[in-house]
Amino acid sequence: MSAQGSTRLFEVITRLNEALRQPGGMERDRAIARAQDGVEKLRPRFCVILDQEILGMVQLLPDGAQVVESQALEELSFRAGVVFNLAGTYGFTALQAASASLIDLITVMRRDGNAAAPPLMVHVLACKLLSPQAPVLSRDDGDQLVAQLGRVVARYLA
């Protein structure tokens, strides 16, 4: 408790905290390094999954479609969330920003009841351009692409 007695602190029990308390456990920095190594070992597998999720998003938006059905919009939202999380985990910042912009656009479209396919397709194709298997764009090109996606979302927010 604090000096005034009004604040109580609780320690969150995690597996890492528990492992550190066990006899023969490892040092915190070593445990974190091992965890990071484990995540890095999964990178090739999750880069393939990222590409599969992006391809799945492309397939949800048929060429020439003007409106996206609600079920397809829900699946697009789910896949965009997966892309957002994996891109963030593995440091694909432009891809993470593009998928975040897609999620924002879907949120606005749900709110307004307008699921226009063209702006969704622009976002999905941007994610495809920024995917791990695509040719690498320069940082400036990636930033510029994400900024343009922001303009698309802003148009729907207005």
Buried (B, 14 or more C-beta within 10 A) or exposed (E): EEEEEEEEEEEEEEEEEEEEEEEEEEEEEEBEEEEEEEEEEEBEEBBEBBBEBBBBBBEBBEEEBEEBEEEBBBBBBEBBBBBBBBBBBBEBBBBBBBBBBBBBBBBBBBEEEEBBBBBBBBBBBBBBBBBBEEEEBEEEEBBEBBEEBBEBBEEBEE
